Amino acid sequence: MNSEVFHYLKHGWIQPRPNVVDVRGRTVIFEDGEEATYDLVVCATGYHLSFPFLPEGMCEVVGKTAQTVGGRLLPDHRHLYIVGISQVRYGIGPLVRPYAVLIAEWTQMQNDMQLPLANVLVALGAKPPTTHLVDPHAALRGLKMATMARKRIIKKEKRLRASA
């Protein structure tokens, strides 16, 4: 979603409709009983974050913000990466590849660690995000810093294991 949607709404090229009840082929049935044929339907429910594929309560959501570590991890879980939970200004496009590279690096790092990566990041001072809104430039800087922290993370994980 980007700012052009307002342009298209203003010019009538996009027409919002409330509450779809059913879709039969290209026919859409609305709650008010009206039916219409469409080539494309975009369902927008606002920004409601949920994780129906995870056990209830596994990922706490405060307001519109998932309480993840490093913006993608859950404490006490190995190899569980949650991506795409933020609303990135200008769209997520420029962050897709850097996210993928970081997750690939984290996956390899997690393979070499015994403790969950999220727990190590918490021990290093990582905190959950305070908002679901993301500045893409700040996110790119954060992704670069996370990539550069590899040695520090591995060292911290070894110290935590030794002290346990």
C-alpha positions as CSV (number, residue, x, y, z in Angstrom):
1,M,0.0,0.0,0.0
2,N,1.4,3.4,-0.8
3,S,0.2,7.0,-1.1
4,E,-1.0,6.6,-4.7
5,V,-4.1,4.8,-3.4
6,F,-5.5,8.2,-2.3
7,H,-5.0,9.5,-5.9
8,Y,-6.9,6.6,-7.3
9,L,-9.7,6.9,-4.7
10,K,-10.0,10.6,-5.4
11,H,-10.4,9.9,-9.1
12,G,-12.8,7.0,-8.6
13,W,-10.5,4.4,-10.1
14,I,-10.7,2.5,-6.8
15,Q,-14.0,2.2,-5.1
16,P,-14.1,0.9,-1.5
17,R,-17.0,-1.3,-0.6
18,P,-17.9,-2.6,2.8
19,N,-18.2,-6.2,4.1
20,V,-17.9,-8.9,1.4
21,V,-20.1,-11.8,2.4
22,D,-19.3,-14.2,-0.4
23,V,-17.4,-14.5,-3.8
24,R,-18.7,-16.8,-6.5
25,G,-16.3,-16.8,-9.5
26,R,-16.1,-13.1,-10.4
27,T,-19.3,-12.1,-8.6
28,V,-19.0,-10.5,-5.2
29,I,-21.9,-10.5,-2.8
30,F,-21.9,-7.7,-0.2
31,E,-23.5,-7.6,3.2
32,D,-26.1,-5.1,2.1
33,G,-27.3,-7.7,-0.5
34,E,-25.8,-6.0,-3.6
35,E,-23.9,-8.1,-6.1
36,A,-21.3,-7.0,-8.7
37,T,-18.8,-8.5,-11.1
38,Y,-15.2,-7.6,-10.7
39,D,-11.8,-8.5,-12.3
40,L,-9.9,-7.6,-9.1
41,V,-10.9,-7.5,-5.5
42,V,-8.5,-6.1,-2.9
43,C,-9.7,-6.8,0.7
44,A,-8.4,-4.3,3.2
45,T,-9.4,-4.7,6.8
46,G,-7.2,-2.0,8.2
47,Y,-4.0,-3.0,10.0
48,H,-5.0,-5.9,12.2
49,L,-2.2,-8.1,13.2
50,S,-2.8,-11.7,14.0
51,F,-1.0,-15.0,13.8
52,P,-3.6,-17.8,13.2
53,F,-0.8,-20.2,12.2
54,L,0.8,-19.9,15.6
55,P,-0.6,-21.2,19.0
56,E,-2.7,-18.6,20.8
57,G,-0.6,-16.2,22.7
58,M,2.7,-17.3,21.2
59,C,3.3,-13.9,19.7
60,E,2.0,-11.1,21.9
61,V,0.6,-8.1,20.0
62,V,0.4,-4.7,21.8
63,G,-1.8,-2.4,19.8
64,K,-0.6,-2.9,16.3
65,T,2.9,-4.0,17.2
66,A,4.1,-7.6,17.5
67,Q,6.4,-8.0,20.5
68,T,9.3,-9.6,18.6
69,V,13.0,-9.5,19.3
70,G,15.0,-7.8,16.6
71,G,11.7,-7.2,14.8
72,R,11.5,-10.8,13.7
73,L,12.1,-13.4,16.5
74,L,10.3,-14.8,19.4
75,P,12.1,-15.7,22.7
76,D,12.6,-19.4,23.4
77,H,12.1,-20.4,19.8
78,R,14.8,-21.5,17.3
79,H,14.3,-21.0,13.6
80,L,11.0,-19.1,13.8
81,Y,11.3,-15.9,11.8
82,I,8.3,-13.5,11.5
83,V,8.6,-11.1,8.6
84,G,6.2,-8.6,7.1
85,I,4.6,-7.5,10.4
86,S,5.5,-3.8,10.0
87,Q,4.0,-1.1,8.0
88,V,7.0,0.2,6.0
89,R,6.6,3.8,4.7
90,Y,6.9,3.6,0.8
91,G,6.4,-0.2,0.9
92,I,8.5,-3.1,1.9
93,G,10.1,-3.6,-1.6
94,P,13.5,-2.2,-0.8
95,L,13.8,-4.3,2.4
96,V,12.9,-7.7,1.0
97,R,16.4,-8.7,-0.1
98,P,18.1,-7.3,3.0
99,Y,15.6,-9.1,5.2
100,A,16.2,-12.3,3.3
101,V,20.0,-12.0,3.6
102,L,19.7,-11.4,7.3
103,I,17.4,-14.3,7.9
104,A,19.7,-16.5,5.9
105,E,22.6,-15.4,8.1
106,W,20.5,-15.8,11.3
107,T,19.4,-19.3,10.2
108,Q,23.1,-20.3,9.8
109,M,24.1,-18.7,13.0
110,Q,21.2,-20.4,14.9
111,N,22.4,-23.7,13.5
112,D,25.7,-23.1,15.2
113,M,24.1,-22.0,18.5
114,Q,22.4,-24.0,21.3
115,L,20.4,-21.1,22.7
116,P,17.6,-19.4,20.8
117,L,18.9,-16.4,18.9
118,A,16.2,-14.2,20.3
119,N,17.3,-14.9,23.9
120,V,20.9,-13.9,23.0
121,L,19.7,-10.7,21.4
122,V,17.6,-9.9,24.6
123,A,20.8,-10.5,26.7
124,L,22.5,-8.0,24.4
125,G,19.8,-5.4,25.1
126,A,17.4,-5.9,22.2
127,K,13.9,-4.7,23.0
128,P,10.5,-5.2,21.2
129,P,9.6,-2.5,18.7
130,T,7.5,0.3,20.0
131,T,5.6,0.9,16.8
132,H,4.5,-1.0,13.7
133,L,5.5,2.0,11.5
134,V,8.9,1.7,10.0
135,D,11.2,4.2,8.3
136,P,12.8,2.2,5.5
137,H,16.1,4.0,5.8
138,A,16.3,3.3,9.5
139,A,15.3,-0.3,8.8
140,L,18.2,-0.7,6.3
141,R,20.6,0.8,8.8
142,G,19.3,-1.7,11.4
143,L,19.6,-4.6,9.1
144,K,23.2,-3.7,8.3
145,M,24.1,-3.3,12.0
146,A,22.4,-6.7,12.7
147,T,24.6,-8.3,10.0
148,M,27.7,-6.7,11.4
149,A,26.9,-8.0,15.0
150,R,27.4,-11.7,14.1
151,K,30.7,-12.1,16.0
152,R,29.3,-10.3,19.1
153,I,26.2,-12.5,19.1
154,I,28.1,-15.7,18.8
155,K,30.5,-14.6,21.6
156,K,27.5,-13.6,23.9
157,E,25.8,-17.0,23.2
158,K,28.9,-18.9,24.3
159,R,29.2,-16.8,27.5
160,L,25.5,-17.4,28.3
161,R,25.8,-21.1,27.8
162,A,28.9,-21.2,30.0
163,S,27.2,-19.3,32.8
164,A,24.1,-21.5,32.7
